[in-house]
């Protein structure tokens, strides 16, 4: 099952509004997700799970990365062949 972790850097003080916007964008998508604010180099961690890797890529590229207060993203796709090692 395709899984992606997306680390987000946001404008100062905009974490909560971005988290709410991510939730609104993903509510109609047929994917499972978790989104949390974190301390450290990144401000928000987003985990996306879908049956379709291409759908994950499209959501990240066309929806998540276009949120205006996001400064940068780092996307990590899980290697499916290594999930059950």
Phi and psi in radians as a Rosetta constraint file:
Dihedral C 1 N 2 CA 2 C 2 CIRCULARHARMONIC -1.100 0.35
Dihedral N 2 CA 2 C 2 N 3 CIRCULARHARMONIC 2.278 0.35
Dihedral C 2 N 3 CA 3 C 3 CIRCULARHARMONIC -2.288 0.35
Dihedral N 3 CA 3 C 3 N 4 CIRCULARHARMONIC 2.411 0.35
Dihedral C 3 N 4 CA 4 C 4 CIRCULARHARMONIC -2.279 0.35
Dihedral N 4 CA 4 C 4 N 5 CIRCULARHARMONIC 2.420 0.35
Dihedral C 4 N 5 CA 5 C 5 CIRCULARHARMONIC -1.884 0.35
Dihedral N 5 CA 5 C 5 N 6 CIRCULARHARMONIC 2.268 0.35
Dihedral C 5 N 6 CA 6 C 6 CIRCULARHARMONIC -2.124 0.35
Dihedral N 6 CA 6 C 6 N 7 CIRCULARHARMONIC 2.103 0.35
Dihedral C 6 N 7 CA 7 C 7 CIRCULARHARMONIC -1.718 0.35
Dihedral N 7 CA 7 C 7 N 8 CIRCULARHARMONIC 2.282 0.35
Dihedral C 7 N 8 CA 8 C 8 CIRCULARHARMONIC -2.087 0.35
Dihedral N 8 CA 8 C 8 N 9 CIRCULARHARMONIC 2.390 0.35
Dihedral C 8 N 9 CA 9 C 9 CIRCULARHARMONIC -1.843 0.35
Dihedral N 9 CA 9 C 9 N 10 CIRCULARHARMONIC 2.327 0.35
Dihedral C 9 N 10 CA 10 C 10 CIRCULARHARMONIC -2.157 0.35
Dihedral N 10 CA 10 C 10 N 11 CIRCULARHARMONIC 2.906 0.35
Dihedral C 10 N 11 CA 11 C 11 CIRCULARHARMONIC -1.078 0.35
Dihedral N 11 CA 11 C 11 N 12 CIRCULARHARMONIC 2.609 0.35
Dihedral C 11 N 12 CA 12 C 12 CIRCULARHARMONIC -0.980 0.35
Dihedral N 12 CA 12 C 12 N 13 CIRCULARHARMONIC 2.205 0.35
Dihedral C 12 N 13 CA 13 C 13 CIRCULARHARMONIC 1.404 0.35
Dihedral N 13 CA 13 C 13 N 14 CIRCULARHARMONIC 0.115 0.35
Dihedral C 13 N 14 CA 14 C 14 CIRCULARHARMONIC -1.836 0.35
Dihedral N 14 CA 14 C 14 N 15 CIRCULARHARMONIC 0.146 0.35
Dihedral C 14 N 15 CA 15 C 15 CIRCULARHARMONIC -0.979 0.35
Dihedral N 15 CA 15 C 15 N 16 CIRCULARHARMONIC -0.872 0.35
Dihedral C 15 N 16 CA 16 C 16 CIRCULARHARMONIC -1.111 0.35
Dihedral N 16 CA 16 C 16 N 17 CIRCULARHARMONIC -0.707 0.35
Dihedral C 16 N 17 CA 17 C 17 CIRCULARHARMONIC -1.185 0.35
Dihedral N 17 CA 17 C 17 N 18 CIRCULARHARMONIC -0.629 0.35
Dihedral C 17 N 18 CA 18 C 18 CIRCULARHARMONIC -1.166 0.35
Dihedral N 18 CA 18 C 18 N 19 CIRCULARHARMONIC -0.772 0.35
Dihedral C 18 N 19 CA 19 C 19 CIRCULARHARMONIC -1.026 0.35
Dihedral N 19 CA 19 C 19 N 20 CIRCULARHARMONIC -0.776 0.35
Dihedral C 19 N 20 CA 20 C 20 CIRCULARHARMONIC -1.116 0.35
Dihedral N 20 CA 20 C 20 N 21 CIRCULARHARMONIC -0.682 0.35
Dihedral C 20 N 21 CA 21 C 21 CIRCULARHARMONIC -1.176 0.35
Dihedral N 21 CA 21 C 21 N 22 CIRCULARHARMONIC -0.698 0.35
Dihedral C 21 N 22 CA 22 C 22 CIRCULARHARMONIC -1.050 0.35
Dihedral N 22 CA 22 C 22 N 23 CIRCULARHARMONIC -0.798 0.35
Dihedral C 22 N 23 CA 23 C 23 CIRCULARHARMONIC -1.051 0.35
Dihedral N 23 CA 23 C 23 N 24 CIRCULARHARMONIC -0.727 0.35
Dihedral C 23 N 24 CA 24 C 24 CIRCULARHARMONIC -1.149 0.35
Dihedral N 24 CA 24 C 24 N 25 CIRCULARHARMONIC -0.693 0.35
Dihedral C 24 N 25 CA 25 C 25 CIRCULARHARMONIC -1.153 0.35
Dihedral N 25 CA 25 C 25 N 26 CIRCULARHARMONIC -0.575 0.35
Dihedral C 25 N 26 CA 26 C 26 CIRCULARHARMONIC -1.665 0.35
Dihedral N 26 CA 26 C 26 N 27 CIRCULARHARMONIC -0.137 0.35
Dihedral C 26 N 27 CA 27 C 27 CIRCULARHARMONIC -1.084 0.35
Dihedral N 27 CA 27 C 27 N 28 CIRCULARHARMONIC -0.579 0.35
Dihedral C 27 N 28 CA 28 C 28 CIRCULARHARMONIC -1.624 0.35
Dihedral N 28 CA 28 C 28 N 29 CIRCULARHARMONIC -0.073 0.35
Dihedral C 28 N 29 CA 29 C 29 CIRCULARHARMONIC -1.493 0.35
Dihedral N 29 CA 29 C 29 N 30 CIRCULARHARMONIC 2.615 0.35
Dihedral C 29 N 30 CA 30 C 30 CIRCULARHARMONIC -1.581 0.35
Dihedral N 30 CA 30 C 30 N 31 CIRCULARHARMONIC 1.025 0.35
Dihedral C 30 N 31 CA 31 C 31 CIRCULARHARMONIC -2.342 0.35
Dihedral N 31 CA 31 C 31 N 32 CIRCULARHARMONIC 2.777 0.35
Dihedral C 31 N 32 CA 32 C 32 CIRCULARHARMONIC -1.720 0.35
Dihedral N 32 CA 32 C 32 N 33 CIRCULARHARMONIC 2.476 0.35
Dihedral C 32 N 33 CA 33 C 33 CIRCULARHARMONIC -2.582 0.35
Dihedral N 33 CA 33 C 33 N 34 CIRCULARHARMONIC 2.751 0.35
Dihedral C 33 N 34 CA 34 C 34 CIRCULARHARMONIC -2.337 0.35
Dihedral N 34 CA 34 C 34 N 35 CIRCULARHARMONIC 2.410 0.35
Dihedral C 34 N 35 CA 35 C 35 CIRCULARHARMONIC -2.397 0.35
Dihedral N 35 CA 35 C 35 N 36 CIRCULARHARMONIC 2.310 0.35
Dihedral C 35 N 36 CA 36 C 36 CIRCULARHARMONIC -2.550 0.35
Dihedral N 36 CA 36 C 36 N 37 CIRCULARHARMONIC 2.497 0.35
Dihedral C 36 N 37 CA 37 C 37 CIRCULARHARMONIC -1.369 0.35
Dihedral N 37 CA 37 C 37 N 38 CIRCULARHARMONIC 2.514 0.35
Dihedral C 37 N 38 CA 38 C 38 CIRCULARHARMONIC -2.394 0.35
Dihedral N 38 CA 38 C 38 N 39 CIRCULARHARMONIC 2.789 0.35
Dihedral C 38 N 39 CA 39 C 39 CIRCULARHARMONIC -1.605 0.35
Dihedral N 39 CA 39 C 39 N 40 CIRCULARHARMONIC 2.586 0.35
Dihedral C 39 N 40 CA 40 C 40 CIRCULARHARMONIC 2.239 0.35
Dihedral N 40 CA 40 C 40 N 41 CIRCULARHARMONIC -2.716 0.35
Dihedral C 40 N 41 CA 41 C 41 CIRCULARHARMONIC -1.115 0.35
Dihedral N 41 CA 41 C 41 N 42 CIRCULARHARMONIC -0.637 0.35
Dihedral C 41 N 42 CA 42 C 42 CIRCULARHARMONIC -1.828 0.35
Dihedral N 42 CA 42 C 42 N 43 CIRCULARHARMONIC 2.781 0.35
Dihedral C 42 N 43 CA 43 C 43 CIRCULARHARMONIC -1.767 0.35
Dihedral N 43 CA 43 C 43 N 44 CIRCULARHARMONIC -0.533 0.35
Dihedral C 43 N 44 CA 44 C 44 CIRCULARHARMONIC -2.451 0.35
Dihedral N 44 CA 44 C 44 N 45 CIRCULARHARMONIC 2.444 0.35
Dihedral C 44 N 45 CA 45 C 45 CIRCULARHARMONIC -2.041 0.35
Dihedral N 45 CA 45 C 45 N 46 CIRCULARHARMONIC 2.290 0.35
Dihedral C 45 N 46 CA 46 C 46 CIRCULARHARMONIC -2.164 0.35
Dihedral N 46 CA 46 C 46 N 47 CIRCULARHARMONIC 2.223 0.35
Dihedral C 46 N 47 CA 47 C 47 CIRCULARHARMONIC -1.961 0.35
Dihedral N 47 CA 47 C 47 N 48 CIRCULARHARMONIC 2.206 0.35
Dihedral C 47 N 48 CA 48 C 48 CIRCULARHARMONIC -2.088 0.35
Dihedral N 48 CA 48 C 48 N 49 CIRCULARHARMONIC 2.346 0.35
Dihedral C 48 N 49 CA 49 C 49 CIRCULARHARMONIC -2.264 0.35
Dihedral N 49 CA 49 C 49 N 50 CIRCULARHARMONIC 2.296 0.35
Dihedral C 49 N 50 CA 50 C 50 CIRCULARHARMONIC -2.588 0.35
Dihedral N 50 CA 50 C 50 N 51 CIRCULARHARMONIC 2.904 0.35
Dihedral C 50 N 51 CA 51 C 51 CIRCULARHARMONIC -1.463 0.35
Dihedral N 51 CA 51 C 51 N 52 CIRCULARHARMONIC -0.164 0.35
Dihedral C 51 N 52 CA 52 C 52 CIRCULARHARMONIC -2.269 0.35
Dihedral N 52 CA 52 C 52 N 53 CIRCULARHARMONIC 1.939 0.35
Dihedral C 52 N 53 CA 53 C 53 CIRCULARHARMONIC -1.084 0.35
Dihedral N 53 CA 53 C 53 N 54 CIRCULARHARMONIC -0.637 0.35
Dihedral C 53 N 54 CA 54 C 54 CIRCULARHARMONIC -1.146 0.35
Dihedral N 54 CA 54 C 54 N 55 CIRCULARHARMONIC -0.630 0.35
Dihedral C 54 N 55 CA 55 C 55 CIRCULARHARMONIC -1.118 0.35
Dihedral N 55 CA 55 C 55 N 56 CIRCULARHARMONIC -0.723 0.35
Dihedral C 55 N 56 CA 56 C 56 CIRCULARHARMONIC -1.038 0.35
Dihedral N 56 CA 56 C 56 N 57 CIRCULARHARMONIC -0.819 0.35
Dihedral C 56 N 57 CA 57 C 57 CIRCULARHARMONIC -1.043 0.35
Dihedral N 57 CA 57 C 57 N 58 CIRCULARHARMONIC -0.745 0.35
Dihedral C 57 N 58 CA 58 C 58 CIRCULARHARMONIC -1.140 0.35
Dihedral N 58 CA 58 C 58 N 59 CIRCULARHARMONIC -0.730 0.35
Dihedral C 58 N 59 CA 59 C 59 CIRCULARHARMONIC -1.120 0.35
Dihedral N 59 CA 59 C 59 N 60 CIRCULARHARMONIC -0.763 0.35
Dihedral C 59 N 60 CA 60 C 60 CIRCULARHARMONIC -1.125 0.35
Dihedral N 60 CA 60 C 60 N 61 CIRCULARHARMONIC -0.828 0.35
Dihedral C 60 N 61 CA 61 C 61 CIRCULARHARMONIC -1.256 0.35
Dihedral N 61 CA 61 C 61 N 62 CIRCULARHARMONIC -0.801 0.35
Dihedral C 61 N 62 CA 62 C 62 CIRCULARHARMONIC -1.629 0.35
Dihedral N 62 CA 62 C 62 N 63 CIRCULARHARMONIC -0.267 0.35
Dihedral C 62 N 63 CA 63 C 63 CIRCULARHARMONIC -2.102 0.35
Dihedral N 63 CA 63 C 63 N 64 CIRCULARHARMONIC -1.061 0.35
Dihedral C 63 N 64 CA 64 C 64 CIRCULARHARMONIC -1.100 0.35
Dihedral N 64 CA 64 C 64 N 65 CIRCULARHARMONIC -0.888 0.35
Dihedral C 64 N 65 CA 65 C 65 CIRCULARHARMONIC -1.185 0.35
Dihedral N 65 CA 65 C 65 N 66 CIRCULARHARMONIC -0.242 0.35
Dihedral C 65 N 66 CA 66 C 66 CIRCULARHARMONIC -1.628 0.35
Dihedral N 66 CA 66 C 66 N 67 CIRCULARHARMONIC 0.013 0.35
Dihedral C 66 N 67 CA 67 C 67 CIRCULARHARMONIC -1.151 0.35
Dihedral N 67 CA 67 C 67 N 68 CIRCULARHARMONIC 2.241 0.35
Dihedral C 67 N 68 CA 68 C 68 CIRCULARHARMONIC -1.109 0.35
Dihedral N 68 CA 68 C 68 N 69 CIRCULARHARMONIC -0.569 0.35
Dihedral C 68 N 69 CA 69 C 69 CIRCULARHARMONIC -1.585 0.35
Dihedral N 69 CA 69 C 69 N 70 CIRCULARHARMONIC 0.100 0.35
Dihedral C 69 N 70 CA 70 C 70 CIRCULARHARMONIC -1.515 0.35
Dihedral N 70 CA 70 C 70 N 71 CIRCULARHARMONIC 2.182 0.35
Dihedral C 70 N 71 CA 71 C 71 CIRCULARHARMONIC -1.458 0.35
Dihedral N 71 CA 71 C 71 N 72 CIRCULARHARMONIC -0.732 0.35
Dihedral C 71 N 72 CA 72 C 72 CIRCULARHARMONIC -2.772 0.35
Dihedral N 72 CA 72 C 72 N 73 CIRCULARHARMONIC 2.829 0.35
Dihedral C 72 N 73 CA 73 C 73 CIRCULARHARMONIC -2.365 0.35
Dihedral N 73 CA 73 C 73 N 74 CIRCULARHARMONIC 2.709 0.35
Dihedral C 73 N 74 CA 74 C 74 CIRCULARHARMONIC -2.321 0.35
Dihedral N 74 CA 74 C 74 N 75 CIRCULARHARMONIC 2.062 0.35
Dihedral C 74 N 75 CA 75 C 75 CIRCULARHARMONIC -1.872 0.35
Dihedral N 75 CA 75 C 75 N 76 CIRCULARHARMONIC 2.325 0.35
Dihedral C 75 N 76 CA 76 C 76 CIRCULARHARMONIC -2.199 0.35
Dihedral N 76 CA 76 C 76 N 77 CIRCULARHARMONIC 2.023 0.35
Dihedral C 76 N 77 CA 77 C 77 CIRCULARHARMONIC -1.591 0.35
Dihedral N 77 CA 77 C 77 N 78 CIRCULARHARMONIC 2.312 0.35
Dihedral C 77 N 78 CA 78 C 78 CIRCULARHARMONIC -1.235 0.35
Dihedral N 78 CA 78 C 78 N 79 CIRCULARHARMONIC 2.424 0.35
Dihedral C 78 N 79 CA 79 C 79 CIRCULARHARMONIC -1.377 0.35
Dihedral N 79 CA 79 C 79 N 80 CIRCULARHARMONIC 1.851 0.35
Dihedral C 79 N 80 CA 80 C 80 CIRCULARHARMONIC -1.060 0.35
Dihedral N 80 CA 80 C 80 N 81 CIRCULARHARMONIC -0.596 0.35
Dihedral C 80 N 81 CA 81 C 81 CIRCULARHARMONIC -1.155 0.35
Dihedral N 81 CA 81 C 81 N 82 CIRCULARHARMONIC -0.343 0.35
Dihedral C 81 N 82 CA 82 C 82 CIRCULARHARMONIC -1.790 0.35
Dihedral N 82 CA 82 C 82 N 83 CIRCULARHARMONIC 0.019 0.35
Dihedral C 82 N 83 CA 83 C 83 CIRCULARHARMONIC -1.021 0.35
Dihedral N 83 CA 83 C 83 N 84 CIRCULARHARMONIC -0.641 0.35
Dihedral C 83 N 84 CA 84 C 84 CIRCULARHARMONIC -1.869 0.35
Dihedral N 84 CA 84 C 84 N 85 CIRCULARHARMONIC 0.401 0.35
